[in-house]
């Protein structure tokens, strides 16, 4: 069984902290949501948001929980 840890938060610093925690406890991957309060607005901003979160645990897969309504992309 694969264990995904929900690292999605509206605050990117919190999402990074949770991603690190997921790695420490042995999760197989992390999952996150788009920045739904600040609204990415375009693909480059969304990719940067996700890359910044993924960068703290580069060895872990990142699953993006896509929401057109929330990401406005």
C-alpha positions in Angstrom: 0.0 0.0 0.0 1.3 3.5 -0.9 1.0 6.2 1.7 0.4 9.8 0.4 0.7 12.6 2.9 -1.6 15.6 2.3 0.9 18.5 2.4 -1.6 20.9 0.9 -2.0 24.2 2.7 -2.7 27.8 1.6 0.5 28.9 3.2 3.5 27.5 1.2 5.8 27.5 4.2 3.3 25.2 6.0 3.1 22.9 3.0 6.9 22.6 2.9 7.0 21.8 6.6 4.4 19.1 6.1 6.3 17.7 3.1 9.4 17.4 5.3 7.3 15.7 8.0 5.9 13.2 5.4 9.4 12.3 4.4 10.5 11.8 8.0 7.6 9.5 8.8 8.1 7.4 5.7 5.3 8.4 3.4 5.7 7.3 -0.2 4.6 10.6 -1.7 3.2 14.0 -0.9 0.0 15.6 -2.2 -0.8 19.3 -2.4 -3.4 21.7 -3.6 -3.1 24.9 -5.6 -2.7 28.2 -3.8 -6.4 28.8 -3.7 -6.5 32.0 -1.7 -3.7 33.7 -3.5 -4.8 32.1 -6.8 -2.0 31.1 -9.1 -3.7 32.7 -12.0 -1.4 31.2 -14.7 0.5 28.1 -15.4 4.1 29.5 -14.7 3.0 30.7 -11.2 1.4 27.4 -10.4 4.4 25.4 -11.6 6.7 27.6 -9.4 4.4 27.1 -6.4 4.5 23.3 -6.8 8.3 23.2 -7.6 9.0 25.2 -4.4 7.1 22.7 -2.3 8.6 19.7 -4.1 12.2 21.1 -3.7 12.3 20.4 0.0 11.8 16.6 -0.6 13.1 16.1 -4.2 13.3 12.3 -3.7 9.5 12.1 -3.1 6.8 12.1 -5.8 4.4 15.0 -5.7 0.8 14.5 -6.5 -1.0 17.7 -7.5 -4.7 17.7 -6.5 -6.0 19.7 -9.4 -8.9 22.1 -9.0 -9.7 24.5 -11.8 -12.0 26.5 -9.6 -9.4 27.0 -6.9 -6.3 27.5 -9.0 -7.9 29.8 -11.6 -5.7 28.3 -14.3 
